[in-house]
Amino acid sequence: MAVSIDTVYQRVLTILNKEQRGYITPQEFNLLANQAQLDLFEQYFYDINQFGRMHGNDTEYSDMLNILNEKISLFEKTASLTYNGTTQYFPLPGDLYRVGTVIFNYQTTNQFNVTSTEQIEAERVNKNEFLYINSSPLTKPRNTRPIYFSDLNGLKVYGDAAITTNVITLNYIKKPVKVQWAYTIVFEEPLYNATNSVNFELHPSEETELVVKILELSGLLIKDYNVYQSAVAEEVRNTQQEKS
C-alpha cells in the first residue's frame, strides 16, 4: 500500500500545465513532496486528538477515528532495544518518530526451575521527576512496576534497579521514508526512473491530498497566487468535509 510518486508528479505537472516542466524542477518537486508528506503525517496526530473528543459513529467505513488509526497503523513498528554500556541507555531506533509502549520482558524462575517471561508495560515519567519517584518507598519502581524516561541518549528503564539487560521491547511510530522522483536525462528532458524512485508511504487515500498540498507549496515557490489560492481552497474544502 503506497502512493506512486510518479502518479503524483504527473498530476501536479498536468494541473500546472507543465508540458516543458518549466515551473518546478524534479529536484524542487522532491523537496515539496517530502514537505507535503510530513505535513499530512503530522496532521494525523492533531486530528486524532480532536476526533477523540467527539462521538464516533456506527458506520464501518466512515468513522474518522478508525480511519486515522488505519492510516497511522502503516507506520507502527516493534523493536527489541540493545543496551549501550557506554552511554548506559537503550538507544532509540533511527527511524523513530514517536515513542509508543515500552515493554519490560520480566523473566522469573519458579521453584521447579522453570523460567517464564511476563510482558509488563513501563510507565513513562519525566526525567526531573525520577529522583522524587525513586526516593519514596511507595512510588519506587519495581520489576513488577517498571518506569522509564527518555532524552537524546535514548531510554533509561528502572525496575528493582536500573535495567541493563536486553529485555526491553519498544512499540513506536516510524518516520515516513524520504520520497524521490528519480530520473535520467533523455534528449535534455528528465525521464522517470522507476528503479531508483521512492514512493510515498502514506495511505492510498492520501493521493489527492498530496497533490493539493504540493500544488499549494508550488504556488508559493513560483509566486503564482492563483495556484496557491486554488490549492488552499481545495484543502479547506476537504478538511471541512472530513470534520463536518
Secondary structure, 3 states (H helix, E strand, C coil): CCECHHHHHHHHHHHCCCCCCCCCCHHHHHHHHHHHHHHHHHHHHHHHHHHCCCCCCCCCCCCHHHHHHHHHHCCEEEEEECCECCCCEECCCCCEEEEEEEEEEEEEECCCCCEEEEEEECEECCHHHHHHHHHCCCCCCECCECEEEEECCEEEEECCCECCCCCEEEEEEECCCCCECCEEEECCEEEECCCCCECECCCHHHHHHHHHHHHHHHHHHCCCHHHHHHHHHHHHHHHHHHHC
